């Protein structure tokens, strides 16, 4: 049977061997056999007599028979279709056009299956969108500090790497401020861990509201916060740190009866410096502030001997002092 006939949906076609066995049925013939109740396994033509047709003489068009054709299978199922049988070389060819009701039924089934397929596609699309959203939410949670709502150290690391790359391209200044809360262990001991957590959340709010949208505030450690300052020079970074210090110092949060304070370290990105090296200088500067009275700001130099301590009490006197 020609290959172009295999996908017909309204014309049932199949080749018969010498014993009437059905071979090479197209899509429509298989569907027609199924509708008749036969399962198609071992399908063969019981009527008309295939052996007699093999000996009969065809008309000029090659037709040997027109009428009812009875199909049986191995399970005993059977049914009848109306069609023609033609000679095809040493075999026979069945051609049966489905009636309008049968074709309408098949078209209805195709439409139903098409609707189900579209519904399945829409459902899968919705599920995929929900999955993408869930994955985005998970990634957001992985990049966020659960206590304060600030971004975590991992997000800070990624942003610093990006800003270092931008610095290398455009040589725009980049500042980093690290702050460590002063004597916070006493808060937990005196008021409990829940109050301590609430105070840390309050500190995060102060930092967020005091900075530009282009700046990044992160939870750096247990009692440490980091502020990344793109497009900020040394004096600008120092001013930011001092303003944050004063904002914290001015806060009296019940049940505490003393203000919150923190020790600050400021470091500016140096040529060829890595993220870890920038962190190390800012941490060193914050430690220097803590060792020299707390509640103050230290500007990190290239080496620790170059670190500059800025103390609020010295504003009217020396300002910056060599460490």
C-alpha positions in Angstrom: 0.0 0.0 0.0 1.4 3.5 -0.8 2.8 5.3 2.2 0.6 8.4 1.5 -2.5 6.3 2.4 -1.2 5.2 5.8 -2.4 8.3 7.7 -5.9 8.6 6.2 -8.6 9.2 8.8 -11.7 8.9 6.7 -10.8 6.2 4.2 -10.0 2.7 5.6 -7.4 0.8 3.6 -5.6 -2.4 4.2 -3.7 -5.1 2.2 -4.9 -8.7 2.3 -2.6 -11.7 1.9 -3.6 -14.9 0.0 -5.4 -16.2 3.0 -7.4 -13.1 3.8 -5.1 -11.9 6.6 -5.0 -8.1 7.1 -1.6 -6.5 6.6 -0.5 -2.9 6.4 -3.7 -1.4 7.7 -3.8 2.4 7.8 -4.9 4.5 10.7 -8.5 4.6 9.6 -8.8 0.8 9.1 -7.4 0.1 12.6 -9.9 2.6 14.1 -12.8 1.0 12.1 -11.8 -2.5 13.3 -11.7 -1.2 16.9 -15.2 0.4 16.6 -16.6 -2.9 15.3 -15.5 -4.7 18.4 -12.6 -6.6 17.1 -9.3 -5.9 18.8 -7.3 -6.1 15.5 -5.0 -9.0 16.5 -5.0 -11.5 13.7 -7.7 -9.6 11.8 -8.8 -11.3 8.5 -11.6 -11.1 6.0 -14.1 -13.9 6.4 -16.5 -12.7 3.7 -16.3 -12.5 0.7 -14.2 -15.5 -0.1 -10.7 -14.3 -0.6 -9.5 -17.4 -2.4 -12.3 -16.9 -5.0 -11.4 -13.3 -5.4 -7.8 -14.2 -6.0 -9.0 -16.2 -9.0 -11.6 -13.7 -10.2 -11.1 -11.3 -13.1 -11.0 -7.6 -12.2 -12.9 -4.8 -14.0 -10.9 -2.2 -16.0 -10.3 -0.3 -12.8 -8.9 -3.3 -11.0 -12.0 -3.8 -8.8 -12.9 -7.3 -7.8 -15.7 -6.7 -5.3 -18.1 -4.1 -3.9 -20.3 -4.7 -0.9 -20.2 -5.8 2.7 -16.9 -7.0 4.1 -16.9 -9.1 7.3 -13.8 -8.8 9.5 -12.9 -11.4 12.2 -10.0 -11.7 14.6 -8.4 -14.3 16.9 -10.6 -13.5 19.8 -13.7 -14.3 17.9 -14.8 -10.7 17.5 -16.3 -9.7 14.2 -17.9 -6.8 12.4 -18.8 -5.6 8.9 -17.8 -2.6 6.8 -19.0 -1.6 3.4 -16.3 -1.1 0.7 -14.4 -2.3 -2.3 -11.7 -4.9 -2.9 -9.1 -4.3 -5.6 -6.3 -6.4 -7.0 -2.9 -5.2 -5.9 -0.2 -7.3 -7.7 -0.3 -10.7 -6.0 -2.4 -9.4 -3.1 -5.7 -7.6 -2.5 -6.5 -4.1 -1.3 -9.5 -3.1 0.8 -10.8 0.4 0.4 -13.8 1.4 2.6 -15.0 5.0 3.1 -16.4 5.6 6.5 -20.0 6.8 6.7 -20.8 10.3 7.7 -22.0 9.3 11.2 -18.9 7.3 11.9 -16.7 10.2 10.6 -18.5 12.7 12.7 -18.0 10.4 15.7 -14.3 10.2 14.9 -14.1 14.0 14.4 -15.9 14.5 17.8 -13.4 12.2 19.4 -10.5 14.1 17.9 -12.0 17.4 19.1 -12.4 16.0 22.6 -8.8 14.7 22.6 -7.6 18.1 21.3 -9.4 19.9 24.1 -8.0 17.5 26.7 -4.5 18.1 25.2 -4.9 21.9 25.4 -6.2 21.6 28.9 -3.2 19.5 29.8 -0.8 22.0 28.2 -2.4 24.8 30.2 -2.2 22.8 33.4 1.5 22.0 32.7 2.2 25.7 31.9 0.6 26.7 35.2 2.5 24.1 37.1 5.8 25.2 35.4 5.1 28.8 36.4 4.4 27.8 39.9 7.6 25.7 40.0 9.6 28.6 38.7 8.1 31.0 41.3 8.7 28.5 44.1 12.3 28.1 43.0 12.8 31.9 42.9 11.3 32.1 46.4 13.6 29.4 47.6 16.6 31.2 46.1 15.5 34.4 47.8 15.2 32.7 51.1 18.7 31.2 50.7 20.1 34.7 50.1 18.3 36.3 53.1 19.0 36.4 56.8 15.9 35.0 58.4 16.2 37.0 61.6 16.7 40.6 60.3 15.3 40.2 56.7 18.6 41.6 55.3 20.6 39.8 52.7 23.0 37.3 54.1 26.8 36.9 53.8 26.5 34.9 50.5 24.6 37.7 48.8 27.1 40.2 50.1 30.0 38.1 48.7 28.4 38.0 45.3 27.7 41.7 45.2 31.2 42.6 46.3 32.7 40.4 43.5 30.5 42.2 41.0 31.5 45.7 42.3 35.2 44.7 42.2 34.7 43.8 38.6 33.0 47.2 38.0 35.8 49.0 39.8 38.4 47.3 37.6 36.5 48.5 34.5 35.6 52.1 35.5 37.8 52.8 38.5 34.8 54.1 40.5 35.3 54.2 44.3 33.9 51.5 46.5 33.6 51.6 50.3 32.8 48.9 52.8 31.6 49.6 56.4 31.6 46.9 59.0 30.0 47.4 62.4 29.9 45.1 65.4 27.5 45.7 68.2 29.1 46.7 71.5 28.5 44.6 74.7 25.5 42.8 73.2 26.2 39.7 75.2 25.0 41.7 78.3 21.7 42.4 76.5 21.0 38.7 76.1 22.0 38.0 79.7 19.9 40.8 81.1 16.8 40.8 79.0 16.8 37.4 77.2 17.4 36.2 73.7 14.0 37.3 72.3 14.7 40.9 73.3 18.2 40.6 71.8 16.7 39.3 68.5 14.2 42.2 68.5 17.0 44.7 69.0 19.0 43.2 66.1 15.9 43.6 63.9 15.6 47.2 65.0 19.3 47.8 64.1 18.6 46.3 60.6 15.7 48.8 60.2 17.8 51.7 61.2 20.5 50.8 58.7 18.1 50.2 55.9 16.3 53.5 56.3 19.6 55.5 56.6 21.1 54.4 53.3 20.6 54.9 49.6 18.8 52.3 47.4 22.1 51.7 45.6 23.8 50.7 48.9 23.6 47.2 50.2 23.1 46.3 53.9 23.8 42.7 54.9 24.0 40.6 58.1 27.7 39.9 58.2 27.8 37.7 61.3 26.0 37.1 64.6 26.5 40.7 65.9 28.0 42.2 62.7 26.5 44.1 59.9 28.0 45.2 56.6 27.2 48.2 54.4 28.5 48.2 50.8 28.9 51.7 49.4 29.3 51.9 45.6 30.3 55.2 44.0 31.4 56.5 47.5 34.8 58.0 48.2 36.8 57.8 51.5 35.2 60.9 53.1 31.7 59.8 52.0 32.2 56.4 53.5 33.5 57.9 56.8 30.5 60.3 56.9 28.1 57.3 56.4 29.7 55.3 59.2 29.6 58.3 61.6 26.0 59.0 60.8 25.1 55.4 61.4 27.0 55.5 64.7 25.1 58.6 65.8 21.7 57.1 64.7 22.3 54.0 66.9 23.6 56.0 69.8 20.5 58.2 69.8 18.2 55.1 70.1 16.8 54.2 73.5 14.8 51.0 73.1 12.8 49.6 76.0 13.4 47.6 78.1 17.0 48.8 77.7 18.0 51.9 79.7 21.1 52.7 77.7 21.6 53.4 74.0 22.8 50.9 71.5 26.3 51.4 70.2 28.6 49.7 67.7 32.2 49.8 66.7 32.8 50.7 63.0 35.5 49.8 60.5 35.7 51.5 57.1 37.8 50.2 54.2 38.1 51.5 50.6 38.8 49.0 47.8 42.5 49.2 46.8 43.9 48.3 43.4 44.3 44.6 42.9 42.6 43.8 46.2 40.4 40.7 46.5 37.1 40.4 48.4 38.8 38.6 51.3 41.5 41.2 51.6 38.9 44.0 51.6 37.0 42.2 54.3 40.1 41.6 56.4 41.0 45.3 56.4 37.5 46.4 57.4 37.4 43.7 60.1 40.8 44.9 61.4 39.5 48.5 61.5 36.3 47.5 63.4 38.4 45.6 65.9 40.6 48.6 66.3 37.5 50.7 67.2 36.4 48.1 69.7 39.8 48.1 71.4 39.9 51.9 71.6 36.8 52.7 73.5 34.0 51.4 71.2 31.2 53.5 69.7 33.7 55.0 67.3 34.9 54.7 63.7 38.3 53.6 62.3 39.4 54.1 58.7 41.5 51.2 57.5 44.8 51.9 55.9 46.9 49.7 53.8 48.5 48.2 56.9 47.4 48.3 60.5 49.9 51.1 61.3 48.1 53.3 58.8 44.6 52.8 60.4 43.1 56.1 61.5 40.8 56.3 64.5 38.0 58.8 64.5 36.4 59.3 67.9 33.3 61.5 68.6 35.0 63.1 71.6 37.9 64.3 69.4 35.8 66.2 66.9 36.7 69.6 68.2 40.3 68.6 68.8 42.4 66.3 66.6 39.7 64.6 64.4 41.6 61.7 63.0 44.3 60.2 65.2 47.0 57.8 64.2 46.4 54.4 65.8 
